[in-house]
Amino acid sequence: MPGGGIAVELKFKAKIMDEAAIDRTLVRIAHEILEKNDGTDDL
């Protein structure tokens, strides 16, 4: 491989979450972080 890189072959097994599900999950995680820290002042 040019430049001394490593070639990797990835196989697609299954789609666990679609784009909308990932967006909802990230929003939910962000809200959990804000709730546990009583806002953004100490982040």
Backbone as CSV, one residue per row, in Angstrom:
resi,resn,N_x,N_y,N_z,CA_x,CA_y,CA_z,C_x,C_y,C_z
1,MET,0.852,-1.187,0.000,0.000,0.000,0.000,0.892,1.242,0.000
2,PRO,0.594,2.235,-0.831,1.417,3.446,-0.878,1.419,4.181,0.455
3,GLY,2.560,4.690,0.848,2.669,5.450,2.088,2.797,4.582,3.327
4,GLY,2.867,3.272,3.173,3.041,2.386,4.316,1.803,2.193,5.161
5,GLY,0.619,2.483,4.635,-0.622,2.313,5.402,-1.042,0.855,5.477
6,ILE,-2.109,0.615,6.183,-2.639,-0.733,6.340,-4.008,-0.792,5.670
7,ALA,-4.218,-1.805,4.850,-5.514,-1.990,4.203,-6.405,-2.833,5.108
8,VAL,-7.622,-2.373,5.319,-8.568,-3.089,6.168,-9.869,-3.275,5.398
9,GLU,-10.380,-4.488,5.414,-11.667,-4.759,4.776,-12.724,-4.903,5.863
10,LEU,-13.751,-4.065,5.804,-14.829,-4.111,6.787,-16.060,-4.744,6.158
11,LYS,-16.723,-5.592,6.929,-17.946,-6.222,6.451,-19.133,-5.645,7.213
12,PHE,-20.173,-5.265,6.491,-21.390,-4.715,7.079,-22.255,-5.875,7.548
13,LYS,-22.461,-5.973,8.882,-23.246,-7.081,9.430,-24.717,-6.705,9.589
14,ALA,-24.962,-5.606,10.280,-26.346,-5.226,10.546,-26.415,-3.740,10.855
15,LYS,-27.544,-3.149,10.549,-27.779,-1.746,10.879,-28.532,-1.717,12.199
16,ILE,-27.859,-1.262,13.249,-28.446,-1.275,14.583,-29.350,-0.068,14.787
17,MET,-28.865,1.112,14.404,-29.658,2.336,14.550,-29.559,3.137,13.264
18,ASP,-30.678,3.738,12.875,-30.644,4.627,11.723,-30.248,6.030,12.188
19,GLU,-30.155,6.947,11.248,-29.706,8.307,11.566,-30.603,8.981,12.602
20,ALA,-31.908,8.810,12.466,-32.849,9.433,13.409,-32.683,8.858,14.816
21,ALA,-32.458,7.563,14.919,-32.274,6.932,16.229,-30.990,7.415,16.890
22,ILE,-29.935,7.598,16.107,-28.675,8.116,16.653,-28.877,9.541,17.150
23,ASP,-29.573,10.368,16.366,-29.858,11.749,16.787,-30.630,11.782,18.101
24,ARG,-31.693,10.964,18.204,-32.489,10.923,19.441,-31.639,10.480,20.630
25,THR,-30.783,9.504,20.415,-29.930,8.995,21.490,-28.952,10.059,21.962
26,LEU,-28.336,10.782,21.034,-27.388,11.829,21.414,-28.071,12.954,22.178
27,VAL,-29.278,13.327,21.762,-30.031,14.366,22.476,-30.367,13.890,23.881
28,ARG,-30.798,12.631,24.005,-31.147,12.088,25.320,-29.927,12.054,26.239
29,ILE,-28.771,11.643,25.718,-27.539,11.616,26.515,-27.158,13.026,26.947
30,ALA,-27.262,13.993,26.031,-26.934,15.383,26.369,-27.840,15.898,27.476
31,HIS,-29.130,15.589,27.393,-30.063,16.023,28.438,-29.739,15.371,29.777
32,GLU,-29.357,14.098,29.769,-28.975,13.408,31.007,-27.762,14.081,31.645
33,ILE,-26.777,14.449,30.824,-25.575,15.116,31.341,-25.949,16.448,31.971
34,LEU,-26.796,17.220,31.296,-27.222,18.514,31.838,-27.982,18.351,33.149
35,GLU,-28.868,17.367,33.216,-29.642,17.143,34.441,-28.744,16.738,35.606
36,LYS,-27.796,15.860,35.362,-26.920,15.388,36.437,-25.966,16.470,36.925
37,ASN,-25.695,17.476,36.076,-24.777,18.553,36.442,-25.502,19.845,36.800
38,ASP,-26.813,19.792,36.935,-27.615,20.979,37.256,-27.329,22.136,36.303
39,GLY,-27.286,21.857,35.027,-27.046,22.887,34.018,-25.643,22.807,33.448
40,THR,-25.220,23.903,32.812,-23.927,23.911,32.125,-22.855,24.713,32.843
41,ASP,-23.163,25.297,33.981,-22.202,26.175,34.654,-20.902,25.467,35.032
42,ASP,-20.982,24.214,35.466,-19.787,23.516,35.941,-19.215,22.535,34.924
43,LEU,-19.625,22.622,33.687,-19.103,21.710,32.663,-17.877,22.286,32.016
